């Protein structure tokens, strides 16, 4: 049997390549053909996953984290395209629980990564969006590119989402040398409103209800600033504008186009051909929940398997979806580390061992012996 193993990361514990390897190591039928294609949807692991499949060069870049502290990043240069991962500079995983505050966190570090990509000579820069700790609509990113927000007196605003309520203009023109921008995102949320960046993702980044309301108002004001600066309209409601705390909206304002992160990755690594050849598909991620079925890796893979009449098994740290919801998306069955170990603590402590053991059980169940 030909088994396609194409998981996302298990956030906080294992990268996507490590998840795929653990599943392969646990598969107990030696005659089966195992094909590993680790995936990302634009969030953490985006560059690493593409680097395993593309003939490109990884260039280290010194950047900063959401609080302005030194951080290590990189760009992947393949032909005339540079791939950049926002989570390397803006990722929620870079902060402790106590440090999370989207009123003050900044996307400045992403701007440094994009600037490095521009200086590399790339004609196109693809920015993977997801897993961010920021809610500043890309204001910090724009500042690093020479076009930060200013108030009525022309003074630069402090970093973070909250100060954007007083933004009236940009300090200059972004230094982009006419490169094409692409926002590879895992969500289609708009910048503002009930389904916007602040309301939907603000709480997981540390925002209280009062902060969410302030942030939404600040982003609405900043959307008007961006519309005026770049001669566009309806930016606040543009699909994907709410990605990564509103960085998607800033990229749209800069003329960037929005694309599905999972579709971009699967196309680049030739996943359709592997799906055509597979007998069984195994995918997964750390938390299989309602967001998983809305533009995430699992949704894309399950749909591809369903369209081909293939069984699709999801391995996850935990499962918060309903059976019917998952089945409608193309998921045949789901197995979790929490259920396997009987505790969340054990699942977080030994995810690789749990995946190997679950894979062994799956091999006995599914393989054509």
Secondary structure, 3 states (H helix, E strand, C coil): CEEEECCCCECCCECHHHHHHHHHHHCCCCCCEEEECCCCCCCCCHHHHHHHHCCCEEEEEEEECCCCCEEEEEEEEECCEEEEECHHHHEHHHCCHHHCCCCCCCCHHHHHHHHHHHHCCCCEEEEEECCECCCCCCHHHHHHCCCCEECCCCCECCCCCHHHHHCCEECCCCCCCCCEEEEEECCCCCCCCCCCHHHHHCHHHCCCHHHHHHHHHHHHHHHHHHHHHHCCCCHHHCCCCCHHHHHHHHHHHCCCEEEEHHHHHHHHCCHHHHHHHCCEEEEEEEEECHHHHCCCHHHHHHHHHHHCCCEEEEEEEEECCCHHHHHHHCCCEEEEHHHHHCCHHHHHHCHHHHHHHHHHHHHHHHCCC
